[in-house]
Amino acid sequence: MTWSSEARFGRQRQTWASCPDWVQTMILKNIRETIKAKMQQEHNVREDQGEGFTDDWAAVAAEVESQISSRAPTRATP
């Protein structure tokens, strides 16, 4: 049996609509975590870590300080 794209899409929508909410939530959580992990691995992209800071500027300052301290010291040329 060959299904048209429209028929396949309709069947997928019907299947998703009949899926319990808690299962949909689990599926979506898994998809989000998979995408996030792939982005972190392939592009060294991390989620913003603003927790524990009173404002965004404190988070920016902490990140800059972290980057500065992780750099190898440079030598001054005479």
Phi and psi in degrees as GROMACS dihedral restraints (atoms count N, CA, C in turn):
[ dihedral_restraints ]
;  ai    aj    ak    al  type     phi  dphi    fc
    3     4     5     6     1  -104.5    20    10
    4     5     6     7     1   127.5    20    10
    6     7     8     9     1  -101.9    20    10
    7     8     9    10     1   139.4    20    10
    9    10    11    12     1   -76.6    20    10
   10    11    12    13     1   160.9    20    10
   12    13    14    15     1   -58.9    20    10
   13    14    15    16     1   -40.5    20    10
   15    16    17    18     1   -63.7    20    10
   16    17    18    19     1   -41.9    20    10
   18    19    20    21     1   -66.6    20    10
   19    20    21    22     1   -40.7    20    10
   21    22    23    24     1   -63.7    20    10
   22    23    24    25     1   -43.8    20    10
   24    25    26    27     1   -63.1    20    10
   25    26    27    28     1   -42.2    20    10
   27    28    29    30     1   -61.1    20    10
   28    29    30    31     1   -41.9    20    10
   30    31    32    33     1   -66.2    20    10
   31    32    33    34     1   -40.5    20    10
   33    34    35    36     1   -62.9    20    10
   34    35    36    37     1   -42.9    20    10
   36    37    38    39     1   -62.5    20    10
   37    38    39    40     1   -40.9    20    10
   39    40    41    42     1   -65.2    20    10
   40    41    42    43     1   -42.1    20    10
   42    43    44    45     1   -62.9    20    10
   43    44    45    46     1   -45.4    20    10
   45    46    47    48     1   -63.4    20    10
   46    47    48    49     1   -41.0    20    10
   48    49    50    51     1   -64.7    20    10
   49    50    51    52     1   -31.1    20    10
   51    52    53    54     1   -88.4    20    10
   52    53    54    55     1    -5.9    20    10
   54    55    56    57     1   -75.6    20    10
   55    56    57    58     1   133.5    20    10
   57    58    59    60     1   -60.0    20    10
   58    59    60    61     1   148.0    20    10
   60    61    62    63     1   -55.0    20    10
   61    62    63    64     1   -41.0    20    10
   63    64    65    66     1   -67.1    20    10
   64    65    66    67     1   -30.8    20    10
   66    67    68    69     1   -74.4    20    10
   67    68    69    70     1   -40.3    20    10
   69    70    71    72     1   -58.8    20    10
   70    71    72    73     1   -42.8    20    10
   72    73    74    75     1   -60.7    20    10
   73    74    75    76     1   -43.9    20    10
   75    76    77    78     1   -63.6    20    10
   76    77    78    79     1   -42.9    20    10
   78    79    80    81     1   -63.2    20    10
   79    80    81    82     1   -47.6    20    10
   81    82    83    84     1   -64.6    20    10
   82    83    84    85     1   -38.9    20    10
   84    85    86    87     1   -61.7    20    10
   85    86    87    88     1   -43.4    20    10
   87    88    89    90     1   -63.4    20    10
   88    89    90    91     1   -42.7    20    10
   90    91    92    93     1   -62.4    20    10
   91    92    93    94     1   -46.1    20    10
   93    94    95    96     1   -61.3    20    10
   94    95    96    97     1   -45.1    20    10
   96    97    98    99     1   -66.2    20    10
   97    98    99   100     1   -35.7    20    10
   99   100   101   102     1   -65.3    20    10
  100   101   102   103     1   -45.2    20    10
  102   103   104   105     1   -63.8    20    10
  103   104   105   106     1   -44.4    20    10
  105   106   107   108     1   -60.8    20    10
  106   107   108   109     1   -44.6    20    10
  108   109   110   111     1   -64.1    20    10
  109   110   111   112     1   -40.3    20    10
  111   112   113   114     1   -65.2    20    10
  112   113   114   115     1   -42.1    20    10
  114   115   116   117     1   -62.8    20    10
  115   116   117   118     1   -42.5    20    10
  117   118   119   120     1   -63.5    20    10
  118   119   120   121     1   -41.6    20    10
  120   121   122   123     1   -71.8    20    10
  121   122   123   124     1   -48.1    20    10
  123   124   125   126     1   -82.1    20    10
  124   125   126   127     1   -31.9    20    10
  126   127   128   129     1  -121.7    20    10
  127   128   129   130     1     6.4    20    10
  129   130   131   132     1    51.2    20    10
  130   131   132   133     1    43.1    20    10
  132   133   134   135     1  -100.9    20    10
  133   134   135   136     1   128.5    20    10
  135   136   137   138     1  -117.6    20    10
  136   137   138   139     1   153.8    20    10
  138   139   140   141     1   -72.1    20    10
  139   140   141   142     1   143.0    20    10
  141   142   143   144     1   -56.6    20    10
  142   143   144   145     1   136.6    20    10
  144   145   146   147     1  -111.2    20    10
  145   146   147   148     1    75.6    20    10
  147   148   149   150     1   -94.7    20    10
  148   149   150   151     1     0.9    20    10
  150   151   152   153     1   -67.5    20    10
  151   152   153   154     1   140.1    20    10
  153   154   155   156     1    89.3    20    10
  154   155   156   157     1    -3.6    20    10
  156   157   158   159     1  -105.2    20    10
  157   158   159   160     1   145.0    20    10
  159   160   161   162     1   -78.6    20    10
  160   161   162   163     1   -24.6    20    10
  162   163   164   165     1  -151.0    20    10
  163   164   165   166     1   170.7    20    10
  165   166   167   168     1   -66.1    20    10
  166   167   168   169     1   -32.2    20    10
  168   169   170   171     1   -66.3    20    10
  169   170   171   172     1   -34.2    20    10
  171   172   173   174     1   -65.0    20    10
  172   173   174   175     1   -38.4    20    10
  174   175   176   177     1   -66.7    20    10
  175   176   177   178     1   -41.1    20    10
  177   178   179   180     1   -63.4    20    10
  178   179   180   181     1   -46.3    20    10
  180   181   182   183     1   -61.7    20    10
  181   182   183   184     1   -41.0    20    10
  183   184   185   186     1   -64.9    20    10
  184   185   186   187     1   -39.8    20    10
  186   187   188   189     1   -67.3    20    10
  187   188   189   190     1   -43.4    20    10
  189   190   191   192     1   -63.0    20    10
  190   191   192   193     1   -43.9    20    10
  192   193   194   195     1   -60.0    20    10
  193   194   195   196     1   -41.8    20    10
  195   196   197   198     1   -62.6    20    10
  196   197   198   199     1   -43.5    20    10
  198   199   200   201     1   -66.7    20    10
  199   200   201   202     1   -40.2    20    10
  201   202   203   204     1   -64.1    20    10
  202   203   204   205     1   -45.3    20    10
  204   205   206   207     1   -70.6    20    10
  205   206   207   208     1   -22.0    20    10
  207   208   209   210     1   -87.0    20    10
  208   209   210   211     1    -9.6    20    10
  210   211   212   213     1   -75.1    20    10
  211   212   213   214     1   146.9    20    10
  213   214   215   216     1   -71.0    20    10
  214   215   216   217     1   140.7    20    10
  216   217   218   219     1   -63.7    20    10
  217   218   219   220     1   144.3    20    10
  219   220   221   222     1   -99.4    20    10
  220   221   222   223     1   149.5    20    10
  222   223   224   225     1   -96.2    20    10
  223   224   225   226     1   139.1    20    10
  225   226   227   228     1   -77.8    20    10
  226   227   228   229     1   137.0    20    10
  228   229   230   231     1   -91.0    20    10
  229   230   231   232     1   135.1    20    10
